[in-house]
Amino acid sequence: MQYTSHYQSPLGGILLAADDTGLTGLWFEGQKYFARCLEREHEEKETPVLKETKHWLDIYFSGKEPDFMVPFHFIGTDFQKEVWKILCQIPYGKTMTYGEVAAQLASRKGLAHMSAQAVGGAVGHNEISILVPCHRVVGTGGSLTGYAGGIDRKVKLLTLEKADMQSFFVPKKGTAL
């Protein structure tokens, strides 16, 4: 059974979802792929995991890096889960390119190469925004592309984390718009 709760962030309303294992979803209202993994039958209930997630978000949106993490229950393919685990290792205020994530995944699997586009698909379908920091993944050359929550939110999240924004740009066309 999944449980849901709502959180009002400085960047808009957020829907949280969790089950007995951990957090299963965190979506900005109206974002691309909103609540895609949410079970049809779910219950609005303030569980310990959802309460802990709200506390984490309070700290995060105050401009500080939380010193704890809530348990996750990833719902996706094995490939997606591997990519999401790499995202969890990107430090607060830092970024990686899709190509760097792909290279790290290829190295872990003992492969010579991994498709950055395949990684981009997994990053784009991340169900646990912010805590699994897909906003920290950028295109080669600093293109701020591919955030389901919207490019404006991606910029605001990176700015909140005091990431060095000098080399980043918003593309005129593409998935970020």
ChimeraX commands (.cxc) that place a marker at each C-alpha (Angstrom):
marker #1 position 0.00,0.00,0.00 radius 0.5
marker #1 position 1.25,3.47,-0.84 radius 0.5
marker #1 position 0.57,6.53,1.27 radius 0.5
marker #1 position 0.62,10.14,0.14 radius 0.5
marker #1 position 1.07,13.54,1.71 radius 0.5
marker #1 position 1.44,17.08,0.41 radius 0.5
marker #1 position 4.25,19.56,1.01 radius 0.5
marker #1 position 4.26,23.24,0.12 radius 0.5
marker #1 position 7.73,24.22,-1.07 radius 0.5
marker #1 position 9.03,27.63,-2.13 radius 0.5
marker #1 position 8.95,26.24,-5.69 radius 0.5
marker #1 position 5.35,25.02,-5.58 radius 0.5
marker #1 position 3.26,22.18,-4.25 radius 0.5
marker #1 position 4.81,18.74,-3.95 radius 0.5
marker #1 position 3.13,15.35,-3.72 radius 0.5
marker #1 position 5.01,12.78,-1.64 radius 0.5
marker #1 position 4.41,9.02,-1.79 radius 0.5
marker #1 position 5.80,6.19,0.33 radius 0.5
marker #1 position 5.13,2.59,1.19 radius 0.5
marker #1 position 6.26,0.48,4.13 radius 0.5
marker #1 position 9.77,0.22,2.64 radius 0.5
marker #1 position 10.52,3.87,1.89 radius 0.5
marker #1 position 9.85,6.96,-0.19 radius 0.5
marker #1 position 8.51,6.00,-3.64 radius 0.5
marker #1 position 7.79,9.40,-5.15 radius 0.5
marker #1 position 8.27,13.14,-4.89 radius 0.5
marker #1 position 6.73,15.19,-7.67 radius 0.5
marker #1 position 6.13,18.89,-8.22 radius 0.5
marker #1 position 2.45,19.42,-9.01 radius 0.5
marker #1 position 1.99,19.54,-12.77 radius 0.5
marker #1 position 5.46,18.22,-13.64 radius 0.5
marker #1 position 6.10,15.83,-16.51 radius 0.5
marker #1 position 5.39,12.21,-15.49 radius 0.5
marker #1 position 3.48,13.42,-12.40 radius 0.5
marker #1 position 2.73,10.53,-10.01 radius 0.5
marker #1 position 3.47,7.96,-12.72 radius 0.5
marker #1 position 4.36,5.20,-10.22 radius 0.5
marker #1 position 1.62,6.03,-7.72 radius 0.5
marker #1 position -0.68,3.07,-7.18 radius 0.5
marker #1 position -4.30,3.70,-8.10 radius 0.5
marker #1 position -5.32,2.59,-4.62 radius 0.5
marker #1 position -3.42,4.73,-2.10 radius 0.5
marker #1 position -4.20,6.48,1.14 radius 0.5
marker #1 position -3.51,10.02,2.34 radius 0.5
marker #1 position -1.66,9.38,5.61 radius 0.5
marker #1 position 1.26,10.97,7.45 radius 0.5
marker #1 position 3.66,8.02,7.84 radius 0.5
marker #1 position 7.07,8.23,9.58 radius 0.5
marker #1 position 8.88,8.20,6.19 radius 0.5
marker #1 position 6.70,11.03,4.87 radius 0.5
marker #1 position 7.21,13.04,8.07 radius 0.5
marker #1 position 10.98,12.50,7.85 radius 0.5
marker #1 position 10.92,13.56,4.15 radius 0.5
marker #1 position 9.15,16.80,5.05 radius 0.5
marker #1 position 11.79,17.49,7.70 radius 0.5
marker #1 position 14.52,16.83,5.10 radius 0.5
marker #1 position 12.80,19.24,2.68 radius 0.5
marker #1 position 12.48,21.93,5.38 radius 0.5
marker #1 position 16.24,21.80,5.95 radius 0.5
marker #1 position 17.00,21.67,2.22 radius 0.5
marker #1 position 14.78,24.65,1.33 radius 0.5
marker #1 position 16.36,26.65,4.17 radius 0.5
marker #1 position 19.55,26.55,2.06 radius 0.5
marker #1 position 21.36,23.87,4.04 radius 0.5
marker #1 position 22.44,20.37,3.12 radius 0.5
marker #1 position 20.51,17.83,5.22 radius 0.5
marker #1 position 22.84,15.51,7.15 radius 0.5
marker #1 position 20.57,12.47,6.85 radius 0.5
marker #1 position 18.67,10.64,4.12 radius 0.5
marker #1 position 15.29,8.99,4.17 radius 0.5
marker #1 position 14.90,5.40,2.98 radius 0.5
marker #1 position 13.96,4.96,-0.67 radius 0.5
marker #1 position 11.95,2.30,-2.44 radius 0.5
marker #1 position 12.82,2.72,-6.11 radius 0.5
marker #1 position 10.14,1.60,-8.56 radius 0.5
marker #1 position 11.63,1.09,-12.01 radius 0.5
marker #1 position 13.80,-1.13,-14.14 radius 0.5
marker #1 position 17.15,-2.44,-12.92 radius 0.5
marker #1 position 18.87,-0.01,-15.31 radius 0.5
marker #1 position 16.91,2.96,-13.96 radius 0.5
marker #1 position 17.67,1.95,-10.37 radius 0.5
marker #1 position 21.41,1.79,-11.15 radius 0.5
marker #1 position 21.31,5.28,-12.66 radius 0.5
marker #1 position 19.32,6.67,-9.71 radius 0.5
marker #1 position 21.87,5.23,-7.26 radius 0.5
marker #1 position 24.61,7.13,-9.11 radius 0.5
marker #1 position 22.53,10.32,-8.90 radius 0.5
marker #1 position 22.39,9.89,-5.12 radius 0.5
marker #1 position 26.19,10.13,-5.06 radius 0.5
marker #1 position 26.39,13.55,-6.77 radius 0.5
marker #1 position 27.44,15.93,-3.99 radius 0.5
marker #1 position 25.26,18.83,-2.89 radius 0.5
marker #1 position 26.02,21.89,-5.01 radius 0.5
marker #1 position 27.90,19.89,-7.67 radius 0.5
marker #1 position 26.85,18.63,-11.09 radius 0.5
marker #1 position 27.64,15.80,-13.49 radius 0.5
marker #1 position 26.94,15.49,-17.18 radius 0.5
marker #1 position 24.80,12.71,-18.63 radius 0.5
marker #1 position 28.00,11.44,-20.26 radius 0.5
marker #1 position 29.81,11.29,-16.92 radius 0.5
marker #1 position 26.92,9.33,-15.38 radius 0.5
marker #1 position 27.00,6.98,-18.40 radius 0.5
marker #1 position 30.78,6.51,-18.07 radius 0.5
marker #1 position 30.47,5.73,-14.36 radius 0.5
marker #1 position 27.71,3.20,-15.04 radius 0.5
marker #1 position 29.74,1.60,-17.87 radius 0.5
marker #1 position 32.73,1.30,-15.53 radius 0.5
marker #1 position 30.62,-0.37,-12.85 radius 0.5
marker #1 position 29.33,-2.87,-15.40 radius 0.5
marker #1 position 32.74,-3.49,-16.96 radius 0.5
marker #1 position 31.65,-2.06,-20.32 radius 0.5
marker #1 position 33.65,0.14,-22.65 radius 0.5
marker #1 position 30.74,2.51,-23.30 radius 0.5
marker #1 position 27.21,3.32,-22.14 radius 0.5
marker #1 position 24.70,5.51,-23.98 radius 0.5
marker #1 position 24.28,8.97,-22.47 radius 0.5
marker #1 position 20.84,9.07,-24.12 radius 0.5
marker #1 position 19.79,5.89,-22.28 radius 0.5
marker #1 position 21.03,7.46,-19.04 radius 0.5
marker #1 position 19.07,10.61,-19.90 radius 0.5
marker #1 position 15.89,8.55,-20.22 radius 0.5
marker #1 position 16.44,7.01,-16.78 radius 0.5
marker #1 position 17.28,10.39,-15.24 radius 0.5
marker #1 position 14.13,11.89,-16.76 radius 0.5
marker #1 position 11.97,9.17,-15.23 radius 0.5
marker #1 position 13.36,9.59,-11.71 radius 0.5
marker #1 position 10.33,9.37,-9.43 radius 0.5
marker #1 position 11.98,10.95,-6.37 radius 0.5
marker #1 position 12.88,14.51,-7.38 radius 0.5
marker #1 position 15.23,16.60,-5.25 radius 0.5
marker #1 position 16.28,13.81,-2.86 radius 0.5
marker #1 position 17.49,11.76,-5.83 radius 0.5
marker #1 position 19.08,14.85,-7.36 radius 0.5
marker #1 position 18.40,14.60,-11.08 radius 0.5
marker #1 position 18.52,18.41,-11.15 radius 0.5
marker #1 position 22.31,18.07,-10.71 radius 0.5
marker #1 position 22.68,16.39,-14.11 radius 0.5
marker #1 position 23.50,18.75,-16.99 radius 0.5
marker #1 position 24.22,18.41,-20.67 radius 0.5
marker #1 position 27.71,18.45,-22.12 radius 0.5
marker #1 position 28.98,22.00,-22.32 radius 0.5
marker #1 position 26.71,23.21,-19.50 radius 0.5
marker #1 position 23.29,22.92,-21.13 radius 0.5
marker #1 position 20.58,22.93,-18.44 radius 0.5
marker #1 position 18.37,20.37,-20.08 radius 0.5
marker #1 position 16.08,17.53,-19.19 radius 0.5
marker #1 position 14.36,18.34,-15.89 radius 0.5
marker #1 position 10.79,17.03,-15.57 radius 0.5
marker #1 position 10.04,19.66,-12.92 radius 0.5
marker #1 position 10.84,22.45,-15.39 radius 0.5
marker #1 position 13.97,24.38,-16.25 radius 0.5
marker #1 position 13.10,27.26,-13.89 radius 0.5
marker #1 position 12.99,24.89,-10.94 radius 0.5
marker #1 position 16.25,23.23,-11.99 radius 0.5
marker #1 position 17.96,26.63,-12.01 radius 0.5
marker #1 position 16.45,27.54,-8.61 radius 0.5
marker #1 position 17.49,24.23,-7.03 radius 0.5
marker #1 position 21.06,24.55,-8.27 radius 0.5
marker #1 position 21.15,28.19,-7.14 radius 0.5
marker #1 position 19.81,27.19,-3.70 radius 0.5
marker #1 position 22.69,24.70,-3.45 radius 0.5
marker #1 position 25.12,27.49,-4.44 radius 0.5
marker #1 position 26.30,25.53,-7.49 radius 0.5
marker #1 position 28.65,27.45,-9.76 radius 0.5
marker #1 position 26.17,28.59,-12.43 radius 0.5
marker #1 position 28.63,30.58,-14.59 radius 0.5
marker #1 position 29.14,27.90,-17.23 radius 0.5
marker #1 position 25.48,26.84,-17.52 radius 0.5
marker #1 position 22.95,28.01,-20.08 radius 0.5
marker #1 position 19.31,27.37,-21.01 radius 0.5
marker #1 position 19.06,25.95,-24.52 radius 0.5
marker #1 position 16.80,27.71,-27.01 radius 0.5
marker #1 position 15.28,24.36,-28.06 radius 0.5
marker #1 position 15.11,20.96,-26.45 radius 0.5
marker #1 position 13.77,18.93,-23.56 radius 0.5
marker #1 position 14.36,21.62,-20.95 radius 0.5
marker #1 position 11.66,23.92,-22.28 radius 0.5
marker link #1:1,2 radius 0.2
marker link #1:2,3 radius 0.2
marker link #1:3,4 radius 0.2
marker link #1:4,5 radius 0.2
marker link #1:5,6 radius 0.2
marker link #1:6,7 radius 0.2
marker link #1:7,8 radius 0.2
marker link #1:8,9 radius 0.2
marker link #1:9,10 radius 0.2
marker link #1:10,11 radius 0.2
marker link #1:11,12 radius 0.2
marker link #1:12,13 radius 0.2
marker link #1:13,14 radius 0.2
marker link #1:14,15 radius 0.2
marker link #1:15,16 radius 0.2
marker link #1:16,17 radius 0.2
marker link #1:17,18 radius 0.2
marker link #1:18,19 radius 0.2
marker link #1:19,20 radius 0.2
marker link #1:20,21 radius 0.2
marker link #1:21,22 radius 0.2
marker link #1:22,23 radius 0.2
marker link #1:23,24 radius 0.2
marker link #1:24,25 radius 0.2
marker link #1:25,26 radius 0.2
marker link #1:26,27 radius 0.2
marker link #1:27,28 radius 0.2
marker link #1:28,29 radius 0.2
marker link #1:29,30 radius 0.2
marker link #1:30,31 radius 0.2
marker link #1:31,32 radius 0.2
marker link #1:32,33 radius 0.2
marker link #1:33,34 radius 0.2
marker link #1:34,35 radius 0.2
marker link #1:35,36 radius 0.2
marker link #1:36,37 radius 0.2
marker link #1:37,38 radius 0.2
marker link #1:38,39 radius 0.2
marker link #1:39,40 radius 0.2
marker link #1:40,41 radius 0.2
marker link #1:41,42 radius 0.2
marker link #1:42,43 radius 0.2
marker link #1:43,44 radius 0.2
marker link #1:44,45 radius 0.2
marker link #1:45,46 radius 0.2
marker link #1:46,47 radius 0.2
marker link #1:47,48 radius 0.2
marker link #1:48,49 radius 0.2
marker link #1:49,50 radius 0.2
marker link #1:50,51 radius 0.2
marker link #1:51,52 radius 0.2
marker link #1:52,53 radius 0.2
marker link #1:53,54 radius 0.2
marker link #1:54,55 radius 0.2
marker link #1:55,56 radius 0.2
marker link #1:56,57 radius 0.2
marker link #1:57,58 radius 0.2
marker link #1:58,59 radius 0.2
marker link #1:59,60 radius 0.2
marker link #1:60,61 radius 0.2
marker link #1:61,62 radius 0.2
marker link #1:62,63 radius 0.2
marker link #1:63,64 radius 0.2
marker link #1:64,65 radius 0.2
marker link #1:65,66 radius 0.2
marker link #1:66,67 radius 0.2
marker link #1:67,68 radius 0.2
marker link #1:68,69 radius 0.2
marker link #1:69,70 radius 0.2
marker link #1:70,71 radius 0.2
marker link #1:71,72 radius 0.2
marker link #1:72,73 radius 0.2
marker link #1:73,74 radius 0.2
marker link #1:74,75 radius 0.2
marker link #1:75,76 radius 0.2
marker link #1:76,77 radius 0.2
marker link #1:77,78 radius 0.2
marker link #1:78,79 radius 0.2
marker link #1:79,80 radius 0.2
marker link #1:80,81 radius 0.2
marker link #1:81,82 radius 0.2
marker link #1:82,83 radius 0.2
marker link #1:83,84 radius 0.2
marker link #1:84,85 radius 0.2
marker link #1:85,86 radius 0.2
marker link #1:86,87 radius 0.2
marker link #1:87,88 radius 0.2
marker link #1:88,89 radius 0.2
marker link #1:89,90 radius 0.2
marker link #1:90,91 radius 0.2
marker link #1:91,92 radius 0.2
marker link #1:92,93 radius 0.2
marker link #1:93,94 radius 0.2
marker link #1:94,95 radius 0.2
marker link #1:95,96 radius 0.2
marker link #1:96,97 radius 0.2
marker link #1:97,98 radius 0.2
marker link #1:98,99 radius 0.2
marker link #1:99,100 radius 0.2
marker link #1:100,101 radius 0.2
marker link #1:101,102 radius 0.2
marker link #1:102,103 radius 0.2
marker link #1:103,104 radius 0.2
marker link #1:104,105 radius 0.2
marker link #1:105,106 radius 0.2
marker link #1:106,107 radius 0.2
marker link #1:107,108 radius 0.2
marker link #1:108,109 radius 0.2
marker link #1:109,110 radius 0.2
marker link #1:110,111 radius 0.2
marker link #1:111,112 radius 0.2
marker link #1:112,113 radius 0.2
marker link #1:113,114 radius 0.2
marker link #1:114,115 radius 0.2
marker link #1:115,116 radius 0.2
marker link #1:116,117 radius 0.2
marker link #1:117,118 radius 0.2
marker link #1:118,119 radius 0.2
marker link #1:119,120 radius 0.2
marker link #1:120,121 radius 0.2
marker link #1:121,122 radius 0.2
marker link #1:122,123 radius 0.2
marker link #1:123,124 radius 0.2
marker link #1:124,125 radius 0.2
marker link #1:125,126 radius 0.2
marker link #1:126,127 radius 0.2
marker link #1:127,128 radius 0.2
marker link #1:128,129 radius 0.2
marker link #1:129,130 radius 0.2
marker link #1:130,131 radius 0.2
marker link #1:131,132 radius 0.2
marker link #1:132,133 radius 0.2
marker link #1:133,134 radius 0.2
marker link #1:134,135 radius 0.2
marker link #1:135,136 radius 0.2
marker link #1:136,137 radius 0.2
marker link #1:137,138 radius 0.2
marker link #1:138,139 radius 0.2
marker link #1:139,140 radius 0.2
marker link #1:140,141 radius 0.2
marker link #1:141,142 radius 0.2
marker link #1:142,143 radius 0.2
marker link #1:143,144 radius 0.2
marker link #1:144,145 radius 0.2
marker link #1:145,146 radius 0.2
marker link #1:146,147 radius 0.2
marker link #1:147,148 radius 0.2
marker link #1:148,149 radius 0.2
marker link #1:149,150 radius 0.2
marker link #1:150,151 radius 0.2
marker link #1:151,152 radius 0.2
marker link #1:152,153 radius 0.2
marker link #1:153,154 radius 0.2
marker link #1:154,155 radius 0.2
marker link #1:155,156 radius 0.2
marker link #1:156,157 radius 0.2
marker link #1:157,158 radius 0.2
marker link #1:158,159 radius 0.2
marker link #1:159,160 radius 0.2
marker link #1:160,161 radius 0.2
marker link #1:161,162 radius 0.2
marker link #1:162,163 radius 0.2
marker link #1:163,164 radius 0.2
marker link #1:164,165 radius 0.2
marker link #1:165,166 radius 0.2
marker link #1:166,167 radius 0.2
marker link #1:167,168 radius 0.2
marker link #1:168,169 radius 0.2
marker link #1:169,170 radius 0.2
marker link #1:170,171 radius 0.2
marker link #1:171,172 radius 0.2
marker link #1:172,173 radius 0.2
marker link #1:173,174 radius 0.2
marker link #1:174,175 radius 0.2
marker link #1:175,176 radius 0.2
marker link #1:176,177 radius 0.2
view
